[in-house]
């Protein structure tokens, strides 16, 4: 079965002076991910619209930031691949 992309918005909050991931909001596609992240940004330090592709075992193979708003940590996509 071909790998299917999934889309979601990662919301970030401040904790102990750092910007850290908090809520994940699943969305139906790329346009919704971008719009939701943009809408969330005025109320949070950062939000990112993401596309993830997982293998048949559910492990994340690739992550792509579609859009980033605010102080999204530059190494955030790599942390998903290490999980």
N, C-alpha and C positions, 0 to 999 in steps of 0.2 A: 504494500500500500504506500502511495507517495506521501511524503511528509507534508503536513498541512500547517500553514501559519496560523498562529493565534495572536490576537491583539489585545493589549491592555494599557492602562495608564498607571504609572507608578507615581504616587504622591510622596513627597519628601517633607520632613519636618526638622526643626532644630532640636538637638538634644546635646547638652553639655558643650555648646559652642560649635557643634558640627551639624552638617546637613546629612540626615540619615533617611533611608527608605522607611515608609510607614505603610499606608494602605495601597492595595492593588485593586484597580477597578477593571473588570473584564468588559470589553466592548466588541462590537460585531465586525469592525473593519478599520482600515487605515484612516479614512476620513473622520469617523467617529472618534478614533483615538486622538487625532490631532485636535479636533474641536473640544473634546472633553478636557484634555490637558490644558489647552488655552483658557478654557472657562475656569478651571480650578486655580490657575496660577495667581490671580489676585488675592487669594485667601491663604496660600501656602508659600513657603520659601522657594519651592521648585516642584515641577511636574514634568514627566516625560511620557511621550507616546511611544510605545514599543511594539515591535513585531518579533515574535519568537517562533522558531521552528524546532520541533522536537522529533526525536527518532521514535521508532515503534515501542521502545521501552519507556517513553516519557521523559528521557533525558534531553535537555536543551542542547541543540547543536549549534544554532546561530541566534544572535540577538542583534537587532537593528534599532537604533533610536531614530524614529521617524521625525520627531520634533522634540525639542527641549526648551523649557521655559524656566528661567531663574538659575539657581546655583546647583544644577545637577552635577554630582561628582563625576569627574572625567573618567574614572575607572569603573563606573557602575556596571556597564555591560559585561565586563570581564568577571565581575563577582558572580553574575548569574551562571556563567559557564563553569565556575569552580564549585558550585553547589551540588 
